[in-house]
């Protein structure tokens, strides 16, 4: 891989780092909101929906992290 393509991948990795950080902020805020919900709402359909959303965000954080690691490996080994 030439320097130009390697730089492009490194730029993508940097953007993924930013996306990862922003998703973590959203996830933490959502978790805090869930924790602060009254118990009757927390265990209602609305609370379950918020838990599911938080779980999905957490899965996407993991996916972004995996992609970032793979791209770093590609850029470093090429």
mmCIF file of the N, C-alpha and C atoms, coordinates in Angstrom:
data_MODEL
# 
_entry.id   MODEL 
# 
loop_
_atom_site.group_PDB 
_atom_site.id 
_atom_site.type_symbol 
_atom_site.label_atom_id 
_atom_site.label_alt_id 
_atom_site.label_comp_id 
_atom_site.label_asym_id 
_atom_site.label_entity_id 
_atom_site.label_seq_id 
_atom_site.pdbx_PDB_ins_code 
_atom_site.Cartn_x 
_atom_site.Cartn_y 
_atom_site.Cartn_z 
_atom_site.occupancy 
_atom_site.B_iso_or_equiv 
_atom_site.pdbx_formal_charge 
_atom_site.auth_seq_id 
_atom_site.auth_comp_id 
_atom_site.auth_asym_id 
_atom_site.auth_atom_id 
_atom_site.pdbx_PDB_model_num 
ATOM 1   N N  . UNK A 1 1  ? 0.863   -1.176 0.000  1.00 0.00 ? 1  UNK A N  1 
ATOM 2   C CA . UNK A 1 1  ? 0.000   0.000  0.000  1.00 0.00 ? 1  UNK A CA 1 
ATOM 3   C C  . UNK A 1 1  ? 0.905   1.233  0.000  1.00 0.00 ? 1  UNK A C  1 
ATOM 4   N N  . UNK A 1 2  ? 0.554   2.196  -0.814 1.00 0.00 ? 2  UNK A N  1 
ATOM 5   C CA . UNK A 1 2  ? 1.393   3.383  -0.873 1.00 0.00 ? 2  UNK A CA 1 
ATOM 6   C C  . UNK A 1 2  ? 1.053   4.356  0.262  1.00 0.00 ? 2  UNK A C  1 
ATOM 7   N N  . UNK A 1 3  ? 1.885   5.376  0.407  1.00 0.00 ? 3  UNK A N  1 
ATOM 8   C CA . UNK A 1 3  ? 1.729   6.340  1.503  1.00 0.00 ? 3  UNK A CA 1 
ATOM 9   C C  . UNK A 1 3  ? 0.385   7.063  1.447  1.00 0.00 ? 3  UNK A C  1 
ATOM 10  N N  . UNK A 1 4  ? -0.054  7.390  0.247  1.00 0.00 ? 4  UNK A N  1 
ATOM 11  C CA . UNK A 1 4  ? -1.313  8.135  0.095  1.00 0.00 ? 4  UNK A CA 1 
ATOM 12  C C  . UNK A 1 4  ? -2.506  7.322  0.614  1.00 0.00 ? 4  UNK A C  1 
ATOM 13  N N  . UNK A 1 5  ? -2.587  6.067  0.226  1.00 0.00 ? 5  UNK A N  1 
ATOM 14  C CA . UNK A 1 5  ? -3.692  5.219  0.693  1.00 0.00 ? 5  UNK A CA 1 
ATOM 15  C C  . UNK A 1 5  ? -3.577  4.931  2.198  1.00 0.00 ? 5  UNK A C  1 
ATOM 16  N N  . UNK A 1 6  ? -2.341  4.755  2.657  1.00 0.00 ? 6  UNK A N  1 
ATOM 17  C CA . UNK A 1 6  ? -2.128  4.541  4.087  1.00 0.00 ? 6  UNK A CA 1 
ATOM 18  C C  . UNK A 1 6  ? -2.608  5.772  4.883  1.00 0.00 ? 6  UNK A C  1 
ATOM 19  N N  . UNK A 1 7  ? -2.319  6.958  4.351  1.00 0.00 ? 7  UNK A N  1 
ATOM 20  C CA . UNK A 1 7  ? -2.764  8.188  5.020  1.00 0.00 ? 7  UNK A CA 1 
ATOM 21  C C  . UNK A 1 7  ? -4.284  8.282  5.039  1.00 0.00 ? 7  UNK A C  1 
ATOM 22  N N  . UNK A 1 8  ? -4.921  7.887  3.950  1.00 0.00 ? 8  UNK A N  1 
ATOM 23  C CA . UNK A 1 8  ? -6.385  7.904  3.888  1.00 0.00 ? 8  UNK A CA 1 
ATOM 24  C C  . UNK A 1 8  ? -6.955  6.990  4.975  1.00 0.00 ? 8  UNK A C  1 
ATOM 25  N N  . UNK A 1 9  ? -6.376  5.804  5.101  1.00 0.00 ? 9  UNK A N  1 
ATOM 26  C CA . UNK A 1 9  ? -6.861  4.877  6.129  1.00 0.00 ? 9  UNK A CA 1 
ATOM 27  C C  . UNK A 1 9  ? -6.637  5.467  7.526  1.00 0.00 ? 9  UNK A C  1 
ATOM 28  N N  . UNK A 1 10 ? -5.495  6.080  7.741  1.00 0.00 ? 10 UNK A N  1 
ATOM 29  C CA . UNK A 1 10 ? -5.225  6.694  9.051  1.00 0.00 ? 10 UNK A CA 1 
ATOM 30  C C  . UNK A 1 10 ? -6.202  7.826  9.343  1.00 0.00 ? 10 UNK A C  1 
ATOM 31  N N  . UNK A 1 11 ? -6.589  8.574  8.316  1.00 0.00 ? 11 UNK A N  1 
ATOM 32  C CA . UNK A 1 11 ? -7.597  9.627  8.488  1.00 0.00 ? 11 UNK A CA 1 
ATOM 33  C C  . UNK A 1 11 ? -8.955  9.024  8.861  1.00 0.00 ? 11 UNK A C  1 
ATOM 34  N N  . UNK A 1 12 ? -9.298  7.913  8.217  1.00 0.00 ? 12 UNK A N  1 
ATOM 35  C CA . UNK A 1 12 ? -10.548 7.218  8.539  1.00 0.00 ? 12 UNK A CA 1 
ATOM 36  C C  . UNK A 1 12 ? -10.501 6.725  9.988  1.00 0.00 ? 12 UNK A C  1 
ATOM 37  N N  . UNK A 1 13 ? -9.362  6.194  10.407 1.00 0.00 ? 13 UNK A N  1 
ATOM 38  C CA . UNK A 1 13 ? -9.201  5.728  11.787 1.00 0.00 ? 13 UNK A CA 1 
ATOM 39  C C  . UNK A 1 13 ? -9.418  6.885  12.765 1.00 0.00 ? 13 UNK A C  1 
ATOM 40  N N  . UNK A 1 14 ? -8.876  8.037  12.449 1.00 0.00 ? 14 UNK A N  1 
ATOM 41  C CA . UNK A 1 14 ? -9.060  9.210  13.323 1.00 0.00 ? 14 UNK A CA 1 
ATOM 42  C C  . UNK A 1 14 ? -10.537 9.594  13.411 1.00 0.00 ? 14 UNK A C  1 
ATOM 43  N N  . UNK A 1 15 ? -11.244 9.523  12.294 1.00 0.00 ? 15 UNK A N  1 
ATOM 44  C CA . UNK A 1 15 ? -12.674 9.834  12.303 1.00 0.00 ? 15 UNK A CA 1 
ATOM 45  C C  . UNK A 1 15 ? -13.457 8.787  13.090 1.00 0.00 ? 15 UNK A C  1 
ATOM 46  N N  . UNK A 1 16 ? -13.025 7.537  12.979 1.00 0.00 ? 16 UNK A N  1 
ATOM 47  C CA . UNK A 1 16 ? -13.668 6.487  13.770 1.00 0.00 ? 16 UNK A CA 1 
ATOM 48  C C  . UNK A 1 16 ? -13.411 6.692  15.267 1.00 0.00 ? 16 UNK A C  1 
ATOM 49  N N  . UNK A 1 17 ? -12.228 7.179  15.610 1.00 0.00 ? 17 UNK A N  1 
ATOM 50  C CA . UNK A 1 17 ? -11.948 7.504  17.019 1.00 0.00 ? 17 UNK A CA 1 
ATOM 51  C C  . UNK A 1 17 ? -12.929 8.557  17.526 1.00 0.00 ? 17 UNK A C  1 
ATOM 52  N N  . UNK A 1 18 ? -13.174 9.575  16.708 1.00 0.00 ? 18 UNK A N  1 
ATOM 53  C CA . UNK A 1 18 ? -14.130 10.624 17.081 1.00 0.00 ? 18 UNK A CA 1 
ATOM 54  C C  . UNK A 1 18 ? -15.535 10.051 17.219 1.00 0.00 ? 18 UNK A C  1 
ATOM 55  N N  . UNK A 1 19 ? -15.931 9.223  16.260 1.00 0.00 ? 19 UNK A N  1 
ATOM 56  C CA . UNK A 1 19 ? -17.262 8.607  16.309 1.00 0.00 ? 19 UNK A CA 1 
ATOM 57  C C  . UNK A 1 19 ? -17.394 7.730  17.548 1.00 0.00 ? 19 UNK A C  1 
ATOM 58  N N  . UNK A 1 20 ? -16.354 6.987  17.860 1.00 0.00 ? 20 UNK A N  1 
ATOM 59  C CA . UNK A 1 20 ? -16.348 6.121  19.043 1.00 0.00 ? 20 UNK A CA 1 
ATOM 60  C C  . UNK A 1 20 ? -16.567 6.954  20.306 1.00 0.00 ? 20 UNK A C  1 
ATOM 61  N N  . UNK A 1 21 ? -15.832 8.048  20.418 1.00 0.00 ? 21 UNK A N  1 
ATOM 62  C CA . UNK A 1 21 ? -15.950 8.912  21.599 1.00 0.00 ? 21 UNK A CA 1 
ATOM 63  C C  . UNK A 1 21 ? -17.355 9.502  21.712 1.00 0.00 ? 21 UNK A C  1 
ATOM 64  N N  . UNK A 1 22 ? -17.912 9.937  20.597 1.00 0.00 ? 22 UNK A N  1 
ATOM 65  C CA . UNK A 1 22 ? -19.258 10.517 20.619 1.00 0.00 ? 22 UNK A CA 1 
ATOM 66  C C  . UNK A 1 22 ? -20.309 9.473  20.973 1.00 0.00 ? 22 UNK A C  1 
ATOM 67  N N  . UNK A 1 23 ? -20.161 8.273  20.431 1.00 0.00 ? 23 UNK A N  1 
ATOM 68  C CA . UNK A 1 23 ? -21.099 7.208  20.762 1.00 0.00 ? 23 UNK A CA 1 
ATOM 69  C C  . UNK A 1 23 ? -21.013 6.841  22.238 1.00 0.00 ? 23 UNK A C  1 
ATOM 70  N N  . UNK A 1 24 ? -19.817 6.845  22.788 1.00 0.00 ? 24 UNK A N  1 
ATOM 71  C CA . UNK A 1 24 ? -19.665 6.559  24.216 1.00 0.00 ? 24 UNK A CA 1 
ATOM 72  C C  . UNK A 1 24 ? -20.361 7.625  25.060 1.00 0.00 ? 24 UNK A C  1 
ATOM 73  N N  . UNK A 1 25 ? -20.239 8.892  24.648 1.00 0.00 ? 25 UNK A N  1 
ATOM 74  C CA . UNK A 1 25 ? -20.924 9.970  25.366 1.00 0.00 ? 25 UNK A CA 1 
ATOM 75  C C  . UNK A 1 25 ? -22.435 9.753  25.353 1.00 0.00 ? 25 UNK A C  1 
ATOM 76  N N  . UNK A 1 26 ? -22.965 9.410  24.179 1.00 0.00 ? 26 UNK A N  1 
ATOM 77  C CA . UNK A 1 26 ? -24.405 9.173  24.050 1.00 0.00 ? 26 UNK A CA 1 
ATOM 78  C C  . UNK A 1 26 ? -24.818 7.978  24.906 1.00 0.00 ? 26 UNK A C  1 
ATOM 79  N N  . UNK A 1 27 ? -24.023 6.916  24.846 1.00 0.00 ? 27 UNK A N  1 
ATOM 80  C CA . UNK A 1 27 ? -24.319 5.715  25.624 1.00 0.00 ? 27 UNK A CA 1 
ATOM 81  C C  . UNK A 1 27 ? -24.336 6.022  27.121 1.00 0.00 ? 27 UNK A C  1 
ATOM 82  N N  . UNK A 1 28 ? -23.327 6.720  27.597 1.00 0.00 ? 28 UNK A N  1 
ATOM 83  C CA . UNK A 1 28 ? -23.251 7.055  29.019 1.00 0.00 ? 28 UNK A CA 1 
ATOM 84  C C  . UNK A 1 28 ? -24.424 7.936  29.446 1.00 0.00 ? 28 UNK A C  1 
ATOM 85  N N  . UNK A 1 29 ? -24.798 8.893  28.599 1.00 0.00 ? 29 UNK A N  1 
ATOM 86  C CA . UNK A 1 29 ? -25.934 9.756  28.915 1.00 0.00 ? 29 UNK A CA 1 
ATOM 87  C C  . UNK A 1 29 ? -27.227 8.951  28.955 1.00 0.00 ? 29 UNK A C  1 
ATOM 88  N N  . UNK A 1 30 ? -27.370 8.015  28.029 1.00 0.00 ? 30 UNK A N  1 
ATOM 89  C CA . UNK A 1 30 ? -28.573 7.184  27.996 1.00 0.00 ? 30 UNK A CA 1 
ATOM 90  C C  . UNK A 1 30 ? -28.625 6.271  29.224 1.00 0.00 ? 30 UNK A C  1 
ATOM 91  N N  . UNK A 1 31 ? -27.487 5.700  29.587 1.00 0.00 ? 31 UNK A N  1 
ATOM 92  C CA . UNK A 1 31 ? -27.429 4.854  30.778 1.00 0.00 ? 31 UNK A CA 1 
ATOM 93  C C  . UNK A 1 31 ? -27.790 5.649  32.035 1.00 0.00 ? 31 UNK A C  1 
ATOM 94  N N  . UNK A 1 32 ? -27.272 6.864  32.120 1.00 0.00 ? 32 UNK A N  1 
ATOM 95  C CA . UNK A 1 32 ? -27.578 7.720  33.267 1.00 0.00 ? 32 UNK A CA 1 
ATOM 96  C C  . UNK A 1 32 ? -29.069 8.047  33.307 1.00 0.00 ? 32 UNK A C  1 
ATOM 97  N N  . UNK A 1 33 ? -29.643 8.339  32.141 1.00 0.00 ? 33 UNK A N  1 
ATOM 98  C CA . UNK A 1 33 ? -31.076 8.639  32.072 1.00 0.00 ? 33 UNK A CA 1 
ATOM 99  C C  . UNK A 1 33 ? -31.899 7.436  32.521 1.00 0.00 ? 33 UNK A C  1 
ATOM 100 N N  . UNK A 1 34 ? -31.477 6.256  32.117 1.00 0.00 ? 34 UNK A N  1 
ATOM 101 C CA . UNK A 1 34 ? -32.190 5.039  32.521 1.00 0.00 ? 34 UNK A CA 1 
ATOM 102 C C  . UNK A 1 34 ? -32.093 4.850  34.027 1.00 0.00 ? 34 UNK A C  1 
ATOM 103 N N  . UNK A 1 35 ? -30.895 5.026  34.563 1.00 0.00 ? 35 UNK A N  1 
ATOM 104 C CA . UNK A 1 35 ? -30.689 4.858  36.005 1.00 0.00 ? 35 UNK A CA 1 
ATOM 105 C C  . UNK A 1 35 ? -31.496 5.858  36.825 1.00 0.00 ? 35 UNK A C  1 
ATOM 106 N N  . UNK A 1 36 ? -31.743 7.025  36.260 1.00 0.00 ? 36 UNK A N  1 
ATOM 107 C CA . UNK A 1 36 ? -32.475 8.066  36.977 1.00 0.00 ? 36 UNK A CA 1 
ATOM 108 C C  . UNK A 1 36 ? -33.988 7.990  36.776 1.00 0.00 ? 36 UNK A C  1 
ATOM 109 N N  . UNK A 1 37 ? -34.438 7.043  35.968 1.00 0.00 ? 37 UNK A N  1 
ATOM 110 C CA . UNK A 1 37 ? -35.882 6.884  35.757 1.00 0.00 ? 37 UNK A CA 1 
ATOM 111 C C  . UNK A 1 37 ? -36.521 6.318  37.024 1.00 0.00 ? 37 UNK A C  1 
ATOM 112 N N  . UNK A 1 38 ? -37.716 6.757  37.332 1.00 0.00 ? 38 UNK A N  1 
ATOM 113 C CA . UNK A 1 38 ? -38.436 6.121  38.439 1.00 0.00 ? 38 UNK A CA 1 
ATOM 114 C C  . UNK A 1 38 ? -38.636 4.637  38.124 1.00 0.00 ? 38 UNK A C  1 
ATOM 115 N N  . UNK A 1 39 ? -38.641 3.808  39.155 1.00 0.00 ? 39 UNK A N  1 
ATOM 116 C CA . UNK A 1 39 ? -38.722 2.359  38.954 1.00 0.00 ? 39 UNK A CA 1 
ATOM 117 C C  . UNK A 1 39 ? -39.930 1.947  38.123 1.00 0.00 ? 39 UNK A C  1 
ATOM 118 N N  . UNK A 1 40 ? -41.073 2.591  38.355 1.00 0.00 ? 40 UNK A N  1 
ATOM 119 C CA . UNK A 1 40 ? -42.261 2.192  37.604 1.00 0.00 ? 40 UNK A CA 1 
ATOM 120 C C  . UNK A 1 40 ? -42.094 2.440  36.101 1.00 0.00 ? 40 UNK A C  1 
ATOM 121 N N  . UNK A 1 41 ? -41.333 3.470  35.724 1.00 0.00 ? 41 UNK A N  1 
ATOM 122 C CA . UNK A 1 41 ? -41.067 3.725  34.307 1.00 0.00 ? 41 UNK A CA 1 
ATOM 123 C C  . UNK A 1 41 ? -39.918 2.868  33.785 1.00 0.00 ? 41 UNK A C  1 
ATOM 124 N N  . UNK A 1 42 ? -38.951 2.649  34.636 1.00 0.00 ? 42 UNK A N  1 
ATOM 125 C CA . UNK A 1 42 ? -37.768 1.891  34.234 1.00 0.00 ? 42 UNK A CA 1 
ATOM 126 C C  . UNK A 1 42 ? -38.133 0.475  33.785 1.00 0.00 ? 42 UNK A C  1 
ATOM 127 N N  . UNK A 1 43 ? -39.098 -0.107 34.445 1.00 0.00 ? 43 UNK A N  1 
ATOM 128 C CA . UNK A 1 43 ? -39.487 -1.475 34.122 1.00 0.00 ? 43 UNK A CA 1 
ATOM 129 C C  . UNK A 1 43 ? -40.732 -1.538 33.242 1.00 0.00 ? 43 UNK A C  1 
ATOM 130 N N  . UNK A 1 44 ? -41.102 -0.407 32.678 1.00 0.00 ? 44 UNK A N  1 
ATOM 131 C CA . UNK A 1 44 ? -42.236 -0.352 31.754 1.00 0.00 ? 44 UNK A CA 1 
ATOM 132 C C  . UNK A 1 44 ? -41.730 -0.567 30.328 1.00 0.00 ? 44 UNK A C  1 
ATOM 133 N N  . UNK A 1 45 ? -42.642 -0.532 29.386 1.00 0.00 ? 45 UNK A N  1 
ATOM 134 C CA . UNK A 1 45 ? -42.273 -0.674 27.981 1.00 0.00 ? 45 UNK A CA 1 
ATOM 135 C C  . UNK A 1 45 ? -41.293 0.413  27.566 1.00 0.00 ? 45 UNK A C  1 
ATOM 136 N N  . UNK A 1 46 ? -41.533 1.618  28.026 1.00 0.00 ? 46 UNK A N  1 
ATOM 137 C CA . UNK A 1 46 ? -40.653 2.744  27.696 1.00 0.00 ? 46 UNK A CA 1 
ATOM 138 C C  . UNK A 1 46 ? -39.244 2.507  28.226 1.00 0.00 ? 46 UNK A C  1 
ATOM 139 N N  . UNK A 1 47 ? -39.156 2.049  29.457 1.00 0.00 ? 47 UNK A N  1 
ATOM 140 C CA . UNK A 1 47 ? -37.850 1.762  30.043 1.00 0.00 ? 47 UNK A CA 1 
ATOM 141 C C  . UNK A 1 47 ? -37.133 0.644  29.309 1.00 0.00 ? 47 UNK A C  1 
ATOM 142 N N  . UNK A 1 48 ? -37.870 -0.382 28.933 1.00 0.00 ? 48 UNK A N  1 
ATOM 143 C CA . UNK A 1 48 ? -37.288 -1.496 28.186 1.00 0.00 ? 48 UNK A CA 1 
ATOM 144 C C  . UNK A 1 48 ? -36.799 -1.036 26.815 1.00 0.00 ? 48 UNK A C  1 
ATOM 145 N N  . UNK A 1 49 ? -37.544 -0.148 26.192 1.00 0.00 ? 49 UNK A N  1 
ATOM 146 C CA . UNK A 1 49 ? -37.131 0.394  24.894 1.00 0.00 ? 49 UNK A CA 1 
ATOM 147 C C  . UNK A 1 49 ? -35.818 1.167  25.034 1.00 0.00 ? 49 UNK A C  1 
ATOM 148 N N  . UNK A 1 50 ? -35.713 1.952  26.096 1.00 0.00 ? 50 UNK A N  1 
ATOM 149 C CA . UNK A 1 50 ? -34.482 2.726  26.319 1.00 0.00 ? 50 UNK A CA 1 
ATOM 150 C C  . UNK A 1 50 ? -33.303 1.805  26.592 1.00 0.00 ? 50 UNK A C  1 
ATOM 151 N N  . UNK A 1 51 ? -33.541 0.718  27.324 1.00 0.00 ? 51 UNK A N  1 
ATOM 152 C CA . UNK A 1 51 ? -32.486 -0.271 27.577 1.00 0.00 ? 51 UNK A CA 1 
ATOM 153 C C  . UNK A 1 51 ? -32.028 -0.903 26.262 1.00 0.00 ? 51 UNK A C  1 
ATOM 154 N N  . UNK A 1 52 ? -32.988 -1.222 25.410 1.00 0.00 ? 52 UNK A N  1 
ATOM 155 C CA . UNK A 1 52 ? -32.665 -1.827 24.115 1.00 0.00 ? 52 UNK A CA 1 
ATOM 156 C C  . UNK A 1 52 ? -31.852 -0.863 23.251 1.00 0.00 ? 52 UNK A C  1 
ATOM 157 N N  . UNK A 1 53 ? -32.225 0.397  23.268 1.00 0.00 ? 53 UNK A N  1 
ATOM 158 C CA . UNK A 1 53 ? -31.487 1.414  22.514 1.00 0.00 ? 53 UNK A CA 1 
ATOM 159 C C  . UNK A 1 53 ? -30.063 1.516  23.048 1.00 0.00 ? 53 UNK A C  1 
ATOM 160 N N  . UNK A 1 54 ? -29.913 1.557  24.364 1.00 0.00 ? 54 UNK A N  1 
ATOM 161 C CA . UNK A 1 54 ? -28.585 1.632  24.969 1.00 0.00 ? 54 UNK A CA 1 
ATOM 162 C C  . UNK A 1 54 ? -27.755 0.409  24.586 1.00 0.00 ? 54 UNK A C  1 
ATOM 163 N N  . UNK A 1 55 ? -28.371 -0.761 24.607 1.00 0.00 ? 55 UNK A N  1 
ATOM 164 C CA . UNK A 1 55 ? -27.666 -1.986 24.214 1.00 0.00 ? 55 UNK A CA 1 
ATOM 165 C C  . UNK A 1 55 ? -27.215 -1.913 22.759 1.00 0.00 ? 55 UNK A C  1 
ATOM 166 N N  . UNK A 1 56 ? -28.071 -1.388 21.887 1.00 0.00 ? 56 UNK A N  1 
ATOM 167 C CA . UNK A 1 56 ? -27.711 -1.245 20.475 1.00 0.00 ? 56 UNK A CA 1 
ATOM 168 C C  . UNK A 1 56 ? -26.554 -0.272 20.292 1.00 0.00 ? 56 UNK A C  1 
ATOM 169 N N  . UNK A 1 57 ? -26.585 0.816  21.028 1.00 0.00 ? 57 UNK A N  1 
ATOM 170 C CA . UNK A 1 57 ? -25.484 1.785  20.951 1.00 0.00 ? 57 UNK A CA 1 
ATOM 171 C C  . UNK A 1 57 ? -24.191 1.120  21.398 1.00 0.00 ? 57 UNK A C  1 
ATOM 172 N N  . UNK A 1 58 ? -24.258 0.337  22.472 1.00 0.00 ? 58 UNK A N  1 
ATOM 173 C CA . UNK A 1 58 ? -23.073 -0.350 22.975 1.00 0.00 ? 58 UNK A CA 1 
ATOM 174 C C  . UNK A 1 58 ? -22.520 -1.323 21.921 1.00 0.00 ? 58 UNK A C  1 
ATOM 175 N N  . UNK A 1 59 ? -23.393 -2.025 21.235 1.00 0.00 ? 59 UNK A N  1 
ATOM 176 C CA . UNK A 1 59 ? -22.962 -2.934 20.173 1.00 0.00 ? 59 UNK A CA 1 
ATOM 177 C C  . UNK A 1 59 ? -22.277 -2.170 19.039 1.00 0.00 ? 59 UNK A C  1 
ATOM 178 N N  . UNK A 1 60 ? -22.808 -1.000 18.701 1.00 0.00 ? 60 UNK A N  1 
ATOM 179 C CA . UNK A 1 60 ? -22.206 -0.196 17.636 1.00 0.00 ? 60 UNK A CA 1 
ATOM 180 C C  . UNK A 1 60 ? -20.860 0.369  18.068 1.00 0.00 ? 60 UNK A C  1 
ATOM 181 N N  . UNK A 1 61 ? -20.726 0.701  19.335 1.00 0.00 ? 61 UNK A N  1 
ATOM 182 C CA . UNK A 1 61 ? -19.426 1.149  19.846 1.00 0.00 ? 61 UNK A CA 1 
ATOM 183 C C  . UNK A 1 61 ? -18.397 0.046  19.637 1.00 0.00 ? 61 UNK A C  1 
ATOM 184 N N  . UNK A 1 62 ? -18.786 -1.156 19.956 1.00 0.00 ? 62 UNK A N  1 
ATOM 185 C CA . UNK A 1 62 ? -17.889 -2.301 19.783 1.00 0.00 ? 62 UNK A CA 1 
ATOM 186 C C  . UNK A 1 62 ? -17.546 -2.518 18.313 1.00 0.00 ? 62 UNK A C  1 
ATOM 187 N N  . UNK A 1 63 ? -18.530 -2.369 17.434 1.00 0.00 ? 63 UNK A N  1 
ATOM 188 C CA . UNK A 1 63 ? -18.303 -2.542 16.001 1.00 0.00 ? 63 UNK A CA 1 
ATOM 189 C C  . UNK A 1 63 ? -17.344 -1.477 15.462 1.00 0.00 ? 63 UNK A C  1 
ATOM 190 N N  . UNK A 1 64 ? -17.516 -0.241 15.893 1.00 0.00 ? 64 UNK A N  1 
ATOM 191 C CA . UNK A 1 64 ? -16.626 0.845  15.466 1.00 0.00 ? 64 UNK A CA 1 
ATOM 192 C C  . UNK A 1 64 ? -15.214 0.556  15.950 1.00 0.00 ? 64 UNK A C  1 
ATOM 193 N N  . UNK A 1 65 ? -15.088 0.099  17.188 1.00 0.00 ? 65 UNK A N  1 
ATOM 194 C CA . UNK A 1 65 ? -13.776 -0.211 17.743 1.00 0.00 ? 65 UNK A CA 1 
ATOM 195 C C  . UNK A 1 65 ? -13.101 -1.339 16.969 1.00 0.00 ? 65 UNK A C  1 
ATOM 196 N N  . UNK A 1 66 ? -13.858 -2.365 16.629 1.00 0.00 ? 66 UNK A N  1 
ATOM 197 C CA . UNK A 1 66 ? -13.306 -3.485 15.852 1.00 0.00 ? 66 UNK A CA 1 
ATOM 198 C C  . UNK A 1 66 ? -12.832 -3.019 14.479 1.00 0.00 ? 66 UNK A C  1 
ATOM 199 N N  . UNK A 1 67 ? -13.650 -2.217 13.823 1.00 0.00 ? 67 UNK A N  1 
ATOM 200 C CA . UNK A 1 67 ? -13.284 -1.696 12.511 1.00 0.00 ? 67 UNK A CA 1 
ATOM 201 C C  . UNK A 1 67 ? -12.024 -0.845 12.604 1.00 0.00 ? 67 UNK A C  1 
ATOM 202 N N  . UNK A 1 68 ? -11.977 0.006  13.617 1.00 0.00 ? 68 UNK A N  1 
ATOM 203 C CA . UNK A 1 68 ? -10.805 0.870  13.816 1.00 0.00 ? 68 UNK A CA 1 
ATOM 204 C C  . UNK A 1 68 ? -9.542  0.032  13.979 1.00 0.00 ? 68 UNK A C  1 
ATOM 205 N N  . UNK A 1 69 ? -9.617  -1.004 14.799 1.00 0.00 ? 69 UNK A N  1 
ATOM 206 C CA . UNK A 1 69 ? -8.458  -1.873 15.030 1.00 0.00 ? 69 UNK A CA 1 
ATOM 207 C C  . UNK A 1 69 ? -8.019  -2.579 13.749 1.00 0.00 ? 69 UNK A C  1 
ATOM 208 N N  . UNK A 1 70 ? -8.982  -3.070 12.983 1.00 0.00 ? 70 UNK A N  1 
ATOM 209 C CA . UNK A 1 70 ? -8.658  -3.746 11.725 1.00 0.00 ? 70 UNK A CA 1 
ATOM 210 C C  . UNK A 1 70 ? -7.991  -2.803 10.737 1.00 0.00 ? 70 UNK A C  1 
ATOM 211 N N  . UNK A 1 71 ? -8.500  -1.588 10.658 1.00 0.00 ? 71 UNK A N  1 
ATOM 212 C CA . UNK A 1 71 ? -7.910  -0.624 9.729  1.00 0.00 ? 71 UNK A CA 1 
ATOM 213 C C  . UNK A 1 71 ? -6.514  -0.207 10.178 1.00 0.00 ? 71 UNK A C  1 
ATOM 214 N N  . UNK A 1 72 ? -6.305  -0.060 11.483 1.00 0.00 ? 72 UNK A N  1 
ATOM 215 C CA . UNK A 1 72 ? -4.968  0.255  11.986 1.00 0.00 ? 72 UNK A CA 1 
ATOM 216 C C  . UNK A 1 72 ? -3.985  -0.848 11.611 1.00 0.00 ? 72 UNK A C  1 
ATOM 217 N N  . UNK A 1 73 ? -4.453  -2.079 11.716 1.00 0.00 ? 73 UNK A N  1 
ATOM 218 C CA . UNK A 1 73 ? -3.623  -3.212 11.371 1.00 0.00 ? 73 UNK A CA 1 
ATOM 219 C C  . UNK A 1 73 ? -3.264  -3.188 9.884  1.00 0.00 ? 73 UNK A C  1 
ATOM 220 N N  . UNK A 1 74 ? -4.263  -2.900 9.054  1.00 0.00 ? 74 UNK A N  1 
ATOM 221 C CA . UNK A 1 74 ? -4.030  -2.829 7.610  1.00 0.00 ? 74 UNK A CA 1 
ATOM 222 C C  . UNK A 1 74 ? -3.041  -1.719 7.285  1.00 0.00 ? 74 UNK A C  1 
ATOM 223 N N  . UNK A 1 75 ? -3.232  -0.548 7.857  1.00 0.00 ? 75 UNK A N  1 
ATOM 224 C CA . UNK A 1 75 ? -2.361  0.588  7.567  1.00 0.00 ? 75 UNK A CA 1 
ATOM 225 C C  . UNK A 1 75 ? -0.948  0.355  8.093  1.00 0.00 ? 75 UNK A C  1 
ATOM 226 N N  . UNK A 1 76 ? -0.863  -0.361 9.196  1.00 0.00 ? 76 UNK A N  1 
ATOM 227 C CA . UNK A 1 76 ? 0.456   -0.609 9.773  1.00 0.00 ? 76 UNK A CA 1 
ATOM 228 C C  . UNK A 1 76 ? 1.217   -1.715 9.083  1.00 0.00 ? 76 UNK A C  1 
ATOM 229 N N  . UNK A 1 77 ? 0.510   -2.655 8.504  1.00 0.00 ? 77 UNK A N  1 
ATOM 230 C CA . UNK A 1 77 ? 1.189   -3.806 7.887  1.00 0.00 ? 77 UNK A CA 1 
ATOM 231 C C  . UNK A 1 77 ? 1.460   -3.614 6.395  1.00 0.00 ? 77 UNK A C  1 
ATOM 232 N N  . UNK A 1 78 ? 0.872   -2.582 5.836  1.00 0.00 ? 78 UNK A N  1 
ATOM 233 C CA . UNK A 1 78 ? 1.024   -2.401 4.384  1.00 0.00 ? 78 UNK A CA 1 
ATOM 234 C C  . UNK A 1 78 ? 2.248   -1.584 4.050  1.00 0.00 ? 78 UNK A C  1 
# 
